Amino acid sequence: MQKLFYEVNTLDKKCYEKFHLSEDILMEHASLSMVSFIENNFKKQSSVLIVCGSGNNGADGIALARLLFGKYQVYLYTPYGVKSPMAQLQQQRANSIGIQTIEQPISCDIIVDCIFGTGLNKVLDEFSIKLIQKLNTFKGYKIACDIPSGINKEGQLLPVCFKANTTITMGALKSALYADNVKDSVGTIEVATLGVSLALYEGQSNIFLLDSSDMEIPYRLKNTAHKGDFGHLSVIVGEKKGAGILACDAAFNFGCSLVTAITHEYINLPYHIMQCHKLPTNTTAMALGMGLGNYESQEICQLLESPLPKVIDADLCYDEIVLTALQENTIITPHPKEFCALLKLCDIAKISVEELQNNRFKYALMFSAKYPKVVLYLKGANSIIAHEFRLYVNAYGTSVLSKGGSGDVLTGLMASLLAQGYTPLNAALSASLAHSLAARQYEGNNYSLTPQDLIRLIKTL
C-alpha cells in the first residue's frame, strides 16, 4: 500500500531545510516529470496548450513551456497574470527564450491545466468556471498539474473542475485525488518526484491507498487440511432471503468450509449451504443485517452481543441496537445513506448524504476515533476502510458493481475470511480488493454483471 497525504507543504519544507533543495529545484523536477510524460506519449511537434494561474502551480506550467519549447508547438495562456515570486521568475526565463503568451485558449493535441493546484480554498469565480468548462470541451489529451483545478484539499468540487485524462501530482499522493466526487475527473494518477526519492520525501500518514498486492487470498497450503480447518460461517437470513443466500454462496466460494443459513422458515438453498434455526455451536463467525424483518429485537440483541467475529450490514445501521455490537471483532459495512443514519445513532454527527460525500475522510475518521476497535467499511466509488484512526482507500471500485446483490456478495466475502481466522481488518482489506478486482475482470457489458457472475470471478482470482 502507498501513503496518502492531506497536504504536502510540510514535506516540501523538509526538502528545503533537511535536504538543502530550493523551491526552484523542486519546481524544475516537477516540470521535468510532466515533460517526461509528454515526450513518452506524444510525438514531437504536437501542439500543447498550457493554461497557468498566477501562483506556483502556474509557475510549474511556465517552466513546462520553457522545457518543451523548440520540440513541441507550445501555446502559453496566463489569464490571471503572474503574481508569486516563482511565477515571475519562470515568466522571465520563458520570455528570454522567446515564448509569447496567447490572448485566448485554443484547442491543441495536449491541454495542460496549471491553474490552481491544491491551494484552492474558495468557490471559483465566474471567469474561472467558464474557462474550465471551455477547456473541458477541447478534444485534446488533458493533463492536470498536481490536482485538477476546481478541486480543493478535501476533494470537493468548487463547483466544477478540469476533467483530466492524467493527473501528475507533485511529491506524493494526495487524499483529495481519491474522494468519491472526483473519481471521474482525475484520470490516471502519477507521482512526480521532486529531487529525492519518494521514501525520503514522504513522512508519517494515517491514510493509505491499497494495492492489488495487499490482497491475501485464502489459499490452502497444507495437503493434510480438512474442512474443519477453514471455518464455519453462520449467515442470519431475514425477510430479504436473496441477500442472505448470496452472502452464503459468496462465502462458500471464498474458502469457508461450512456455511449455514440461520432462518425462521425453510428456504430453498444450494445443496452445499446448510440450514438451521439456531446458531450452530461450532460457528466461527457470522453475518447479519440483510433484511431482518422476521427477527425480534431480543434475538438480534443476543446475536449482536455474541463475542463471535461478525459482519454487520444494511438494516442494522438504522437501529440503535447496533450500538451493542460496536466493539472488537466487528466489521460494519454501510453505504453513504446508512452511514449517515449510523453517525446519528452514535451521536457523532447529524448530516446529509451530500455533506458526507463531500467529507468522507473526515467522518470516517470521526467514527474511528469513537469506535477504534470496529472496522468500518464505507462503501463508495473509492471505498474507505477505517480502523484505529487509520484509513485505507480502495480505488479499484468500478460502476460494474452498481447492481443489486453486489454488496451482499461483499458481506459474504468478508464474513468468509473472518470465519477462516483473518483479523477483522485483514478480512475487510482482502475481501474489498477481491470484490473490486474480480469485477474488473468482467468481460461483459458494464451494465450486465450479476452477483453470480461476480462469485464466479472471485473463484478465479
C-alpha positions in Angstrom: 0.0 0.0 0.0 1.0 3.6 -0.6 0.7 6.6 1.7 -1.8 9.4 1.0 -1.4 12.9 2.4 -3.9 15.7 3.1 -1.2 18.3 2.3 2.5 18.2 1.3 3.6 21.7 2.3 5.3 20.3 5.3 7.1 17.7 3.1 8.3 20.4 0.8 9.6 22.3 3.8 11.6 19.3 4.9 13.2 19.3 1.5 14.3 22.9 1.9 15.5 22.6 5.5 16.9 19.0 5.7 17.9 18.2 2.1 19.0 21.7 1.1 16.8 21.7 -2.0 15.5 25.1 -3.1 11.9 25.8 -4.2 13.4 26.3 -7.7 14.9 22.8 -7.7 11.7 21.2 -6.6 9.8 23.1 -9.3 12.3 22.1 -12.0 11.8 18.4 -11.1 8.0 18.9 -11.1 8.1 20.3 -14.6 10.6 17.7 -15.9 8.2 15.0 -14.8 5.5 16.5 -16.9 8.0 16.8 -19.8 8.9 13.2 -19.5 5.2 12.1 -19.6 4.6 14.2 -22.7 7.7 13.0 -24.5 6.9 9.4 -23.7 3.4 9.6 -25.0 3.2 12.2 -27.8 5.1 12.8 -31.0 7.4 15.8 -31.3 5.8 18.9 -32.7 2.5 18.0 -31.2 0.6 21.2 -30.1 0.5 21.9 -26.4 -1.8 24.4 -24.7 -0.5 25.3 -21.1 -3.0 27.2 -19.0 -1.4 28.9 -16.0 -2.6 30.5 -12.8 -0.9 33.3 -11.0 0.8 31.2 -8.3 3.2 28.4 -8.1 1.0 25.9 -9.9 1.1 28.4 -12.8 4.9 28.6 -12.3 5.2 24.9 -12.9 3.3 25.4 -16.2 5.5 28.2 -17.4 8.6 26.1 -16.6 7.0 23.3 -18.6 6.5 25.6 -21.5 10.2 26.5 -21.4 11.3 22.9 -21.3 9.0 21.9 -24.2 9.8 25.0 -26.4 11.5 24.0 -29.6 10.4 20.4 -29.5 6.6 21.0 -29.4 4.3 23.7 -30.6 3.8 25.5 -27.3 0.9 27.9 -26.5 1.1 29.6 -23.1 -2.0 31.2 -21.7 -1.8 33.2 -18.5 -5.2 34.9 -18.0 -4.5 35.7 -14.3 -1.1 37.3 -14.8 1.9 36.1 -12.7 2.0 37.1 -9.0 4.1 34.7 -7.0 7.9 35.3 -7.0 8.5 31.9 -8.6 5.9 32.6 -11.3 7.5 35.9 -12.1 10.9 34.2 -12.3 9.6 31.5 -14.6 8.0 34.1 -16.8 11.3 35.9 -17.2 13.0 32.7 -18.2 10.3 31.9 -20.7 10.4 35.4 -22.2 14.2 35.2 -22.5 13.9 32.2 -25.0 11.2 33.8 -27.0 8.0 32.3 -25.6 5.0 34.5 -26.1 1.6 34.2 -24.3 -1.6 34.0 -26.2 -4.8 36.0 -25.7 -7.3 33.2 -25.8 -7.1 29.4 -25.2 -7.1 27.3 -28.3 -7.7 23.6 -28.7 -4.5 21.6 -29.1 -3.3 18.0 -29.1 -2.4 18.3 -25.4 -4.1 20.6 -22.8 -2.2 21.1 -19.5 -4.0 22.5 -16.5 -1.7 24.5 -14.2 -4.3 27.0 -12.9 -4.9 26.5 -9.2 -3.4 23.2 -7.7 -4.1 22.2 -4.1 -4.1 25.8 -2.8 -7.6 26.5 -4.0 -9.7 27.4 -0.9 -12.8 29.3 -2.2 -15.5 28.8 -4.8 -14.4 29.6 -8.3 -15.4 32.9 -9.8 -17.5 33.1 -13.0 -14.5 33.6 -15.2 -12.7 30.6 -13.8 -15.8 28.4 -14.1 -16.2 29.4 -17.8 -12.5 28.9 -18.5 -12.5 25.4 -17.0 -15.7 24.5 -18.8 -14.2 25.6 -22.1 -11.1 23.6 -21.6 -13.2 20.6 -20.9 -14.8 20.9 -24.3 -11.5 20.7 -26.1 -10.7 17.3 -27.7 -7.0 17.1 -26.8 -5.5 14.9 -24.2 -5.8 16.6 -20.8 -3.1 16.7 -18.1 -3.6 18.2 -14.7 -0.6 19.5 -12.8 -0.8 18.3 -9.2 -4.6 18.2 -9.0 -7.3 19.2 -11.4 -8.2 22.8 -11.0 -11.5 23.3 -9.2 -10.8 20.6 -6.5 -9.8 21.6 -3.0 -7.7 19.7 -0.4 -10.9 17.9 0.8 -11.6 16.6 -2.6 -14.6 18.9 -3.1 -15.7 20.5 -6.4 -15.9 24.3 -6.3 -18.2 23.8 -8.1 -16.7 22.4 -11.3 -13.2 21.1 -12.2 -10.9 20.3 -15.0 -11.5 16.8 -16.3 -8.1 15.2 -16.7 -7.1 12.1 -18.6 -4.0 12.0 -16.4 -3.1 13.9 -13.2 0.6 14.3 -12.4 0.7 15.0 -8.7 3.8 16.6 -7.2 5.8 14.9 -4.5 3.3 12.4 -3.1 -0.2 11.2 -3.5 -2.9 13.5 -2.1 -6.1 12.1 -0.4 -8.2 14.7 -2.3 -7.5 12.7 -5.5 -9.3 9.7 -4.1 -12.5 11.4 -3.0 -15.7 9.9 -4.5 -16.7 13.2 -6.1 -13.6 13.5 -8.2 -13.2 9.9 -9.5 -14.4 10.8 -13.0 -12.1 13.9 -13.1 -8.6 12.8 -12.1 -7.9 10.2 -14.7 -4.9 8.0 -14.1 -2.6 9.4 -11.4 1.1 9.6 -11.5 3.6 10.9 -8.9 6.4 13.3 -9.8 9.4 13.0 -7.5 10.9 16.4 -6.6 14.7 15.8 -6.2 14.7 13.0 -3.7 13.2 9.5 -3.6 9.6 9.1 -2.5 10.9 7.2 0.6 12.9 10.3 1.6 10.2 12.8 0.7 7.3 11.2 2.5 6.6 11.5 6.2 4.1 9.9 8.5 0.5 9.4 7.4 -2.7 7.7 8.7 -4.2 7.3 5.2 -3.2 4.6 2.8 -4.0 3.6 -0.7 -4.5 -0.1 -1.2 -2.6 -2.0 -4.0 -3.6 -5.3 -5.5 -0.6 -6.9 -3.8 -2.3 -6.2 -0.4 -4.9 -8.8 -1.1 -4.4 -12.1 0.8 -6.3 -14.9 -0.9 -7.2 -17.8 1.4 -5.1 -20.4 -0.4 -4.8 -23.9 1.2 -1.2 -24.7 1.6 -1.3 -28.0 3.5 -2.2 -31.3 1.9 -3.4 -32.6 5.3 -6.1 -30.0 5.7 -9.7 -30.9 6.2 -13.0 -29.0 6.2 -12.8 -28.3 9.9 -9.7 -26.1 9.3 -11.4 -23.4 7.3 -14.2 -22.1 9.5 -18.0 -22.3 9.9 -19.9 -19.2 8.9 -23.5 -18.6 10.0 -25.5 -16.1 7.9 -28.7 -14.7 9.5 -31.2 -14.7 6.7 -34.2 -12.4 7.2 -37.1 -11.4 5.0 -34.8 -10.4 2.1 -33.9 -14.0 1.5 -32.0 -13.4 -1.7 -29.4 -11.2 0.1 -28.7 -13.9 2.7 -28.4 -16.6 0.1 -26.0 -14.5 -2.0 -23.8 -13.9 1.1 -23.8 -17.6 1.9 -22.8 -18.6 -1.6 -20.1 -16.0 -1.9 -18.7 -17.1 1.5 -18.6 -20.7 0.5 -16.8 -19.9 -2.8 -14.2 -17.8 -1.0 -12.8 -20.6 1.1 -15.1 -21.1 4.1 -15.6 -24.8 4.5 -19.0 -24.7 6.2 -21.8 -22.2 5.7 -25.1 -22.3 7.5 -28.1 -20.1 6.8 -29.9 -19.3 10.0 -33.6 -18.9 9.2 -37.1 -18.9 10.8 -38.6 -20.8 7.9 -37.4 -23.4 5.4 -36.0 -21.8 2.2 -34.6 -23.4 -1.0 -30.8 -23.3 -0.8 -27.9 -24.6 -2.9 -27.1 -28.1 -1.7 -23.7 -27.1 -0.2 -25.4 -24.5 2.1 -26.7 -25.9 5.4 -29.8 -24.6 7.1 -30.7 -24.2 10.8 -33.0 -22.3 13.1 -30.3 -21.7 15.8 -26.6 -20.8 15.7 -24.5 -24.0 15.5 -22.1 -24.4 18.4 -19.1 -24.6 16.1 -19.8 -21.3 14.3 -16.6 -19.3 14.0 -18.1 -16.1 12.5 -21.5 -14.7 11.5 -23.0 -12.1 9.1 -26.3 -10.3 9.8 -28.2 -7.2 8.9 -29.6 -8.1 5.4 -33.3 -7.9 5.8 -34.0 -8.9 9.4 -37.7 -8.2 9.3 -38.7 -11.7 10.8 -36.5 -11.4 13.8 -37.4 -10.0 17.2 -35.2 -7.3 18.7 -34.3 -9.6 21.6 -33.0 -12.2 19.2 -30.9 -9.6 17.3 -29.5 -8.3 20.6 -28.4 -11.7 21.6 -26.7 -12.2 18.2 -25.0 -8.8 18.4 -23.8 -9.4 21.9 -22.1 -12.6 20.9 -18.3 -12.5 21.1 -18.1 -14.2 17.7 -16.5 -12.1 14.9 -19.2 -10.6 12.8 -20.0 -8.6 9.7 -23.0 -6.2 10.2 -24.7 -4.8 7.1 -27.6 -2.8 5.8 -30.8 -2.8 8.0 -29.0 -2.7 11.4 -27.4 0.7 10.6 -30.8 2.2 11.2 -31.5 0.5 14.5 -30.0 1.7 17.8 -29.5 -1.9 18.9 -26.4 -1.9 16.7 -24.7 0.1 19.3 -24.3 -3.0 21.4 -22.1 -4.6 18.7 -19.7 -1.7 18.1 -16.8 -3.4 19.7 -13.8 -5.6 18.8 -14.1 -8.3 16.1 -16.8 -6.4 14.3 -16.9 -5.1 10.7 -19.8 -2.8 9.7 -20.4 -2.1 6.0 -22.8 0.9 5.4 -23.4 2.7 2.2 -23.5 6.5 2.5 -27.2 6.8 3.5 -26.8 4.1 6.1 -23.6 5.7 7.4 -25.4 9.0 7.9 -28.0 7.1 10.0 -25.3 5.3 11.9 -23.5 8.6 12.7 -26.7 10.0 14.1 -27.3 6.9 16.2 -23.7 7.1 17.5 -24.2 10.8 18.4 -21.3 11.7 16.2 -23.0 13.9 13.6 -26.3 14.7 12.0 -25.6 15.2 8.4 -27.0 14.8 4.9 -25.6 12.3 2.4 -24.3 15.3 0.3 -22.3 16.5 3.3 -20.9 13.1 3.9 -19.9 12.6 0.3 -18.1 16.0 0.4 -16.2 14.9 3.6 -15.9 11.1 3.6 -12.4 11.0 5.1 -13.4 13.4 7.9 -16.5 11.4 9.0 -14.8 8.0 8.7 -12.0 9.3 11.0 -14.6 10.7 13.4 -16.3 7.3 13.6 -13.0 5.5 14.0 -11.9 7.9 16.8 -15.1 6.9 18.8 -15.0 3.2 17.9 -11.3 2.4 17.2 -11.7 -1.4 17.5 -14.6 -1.6 15.0 -13.6 -1.9 11.3 -15.8 0.5 9.3 -16.2 -0.2 5.6 -17.8 2.9 4.0 -19.0 1.9 0.5 -18.4 4.2 -2.4 -16.7 4.7 -5.7 -13.5 4.7 -3.6 -14.4 2.7 -0.6 -12.8 3.6 2.8 -11.9 1.2 5.5 -11.3 2.8 8.9 -9.7 1.1 11.9 -7.9 2.5 14.9 -7.8 6.0 13.4 -6.3 4.8 10.2 -7.9 4.9 6.8 -7.4 2.5 3.9 -8.7 3.5 0.4 -9.7 1.0 -2.2 -9.7 2.9 -5.5 -10.4 -0.2 -7.7 -14.1 0.3 -7.5 -16.0 0.3 -10.7 -19.5 1.1 -11.9 -19.8 -2.5 -13.0 -20.6 -3.2 -9.3 -23.5 -0.8 -9.3 -26.0 -3.6 -9.2 -28.3 -5.1 -6.6 -26.6 -8.0 -4.8 -23.0 -6.8 -5.1 -23.0 -5.6 -1.5 -24.4 -9.0 -0.3 -21.5 -10.7 -2.1 -19.1 -8.4 -0.4 -20.6 -9.2 3.0 -20.2 -12.9 2.3 -16.5 -12.5 1.3 -15.7 -10.6 4.5 -17.5 -13.0 6.7 -15.9 -15.9 5.0 -12.4 -14.6 5.8 -13.5 -13.8 9.4 -14.7 -17.4 9.8 -11.3 -18.6 8.4 -9.4 -16.8 11.1 -8.5 -13.5 9.5 -8.5 -10.4 11.7 -11.4 -8.1 11.0 -9.1 -5.5 9.4 -7.4 -8.0 7.1 -10.7 -9.6 6.2 -12.1 -6.2 5.2 -9.0 -5.3 3.2 -8.6 -8.6 1.3 -12.4 -9.1 0.7 -12.7 -5.5 -0.6 -9.8 -6.0 -3.0 -11.1 -9.4 -4.2 -14.6 -7.9 -4.8 -13.3 -5.0 -6.8 -10.5 -6.8 -8.7 -12.9 -9.6 -9.7 -15.4 -7.1 -11.1 -12.6 -5.5 -13.2 -12.1 -8.9 -14.8 -15.7 -9.0 -16.0 -15.8 -9.1 -19.9 -19.5 -8.4 -20.4 -21.1 -5.0 -20.9 -20.5 -2.9 -17.8 -24.2 -2.8 -17.1 -24.8 -6.6 -17.1 -22.9 -8.0 -14.2 -24.9 -10.3 -11.9 -24.0 -11.4 -8.4 -23.5 -14.9 -9.7 -21.0 -13.6 -12.3 -19.1 -11.9 -9.5 -18.9 -15.0 -7.5 -17.6 -17.0 -10.5 -14.9 -14.4 -11.0 -14.0 -14.5 -7.3 -13.2 -18.2 -7.8 -10.6 -17.4 -10.5 -8.6 -14.7 -8.7 
